[in-house]
């Protein structure tokens, strides 16, 4: 359960205030169709994080040795610094695609998949897969972490998100990543 729980907590903390959370808020404010938006986020996250975890698992198989823990540990310390940098999202006021369930679902899925590419939560998922070498539990945990943040962001909307103390939450995410990095580096 450790890979699942660690992935859930770290990705949820990293996702708060992230550009994909801002995208969830923007889509919810624009279309007011929470079901297809939440399902689109779920589909994109599962696909994106499965690719990331698979890449991490493959890297763990081929990049073995004591120096591997240094790569993973330093990467998590880098995530800690990255988590302190606020994300922004330029939201354009466009009509966009049709507001049908299917249109909103596919637009959300495509947008989230593309925005998540190279994002800290995707890279963290790859790092967690390297650390734990358990693709199903890391993907399930990282996906749950994303949904724990983005589901409520969609449901509560932009007004609630403005009231969150994102600065302090980013600090907590940075501390969690730094602790994980140090744990990996200092573990025997």
RABEL-V862463 format. One record per run of one state. SS is the DSSP state (hx for helix, st for strand, lp for the rest). FROM is the first residue (numbers start at 1). LEN is the number of residues. If there is no record, write none. Layout:
ss:SS from:FROM len:LEN
ss:SS from:FROM len:LEN
This chain:
ss:lp from:1 len:1
ss:hx from:2 len:14
ss:lp from:16 len:3
ss:hx from:19 len:13
ss:lp from:32 len:2
ss:hx from:34 len:29
ss:lp from:63 len:3
ss:hx from:66 len:18
ss:lp from:84 len:17
ss:hx from:101 len:16
ss:lp from:117 len:3
ss:hx from:120 len:13
ss:lp from:133 len:2
ss:hx from:135 len:29
ss:lp from:164 len:2
ss:hx from:166 len:21
ss:lp from:187 len:2
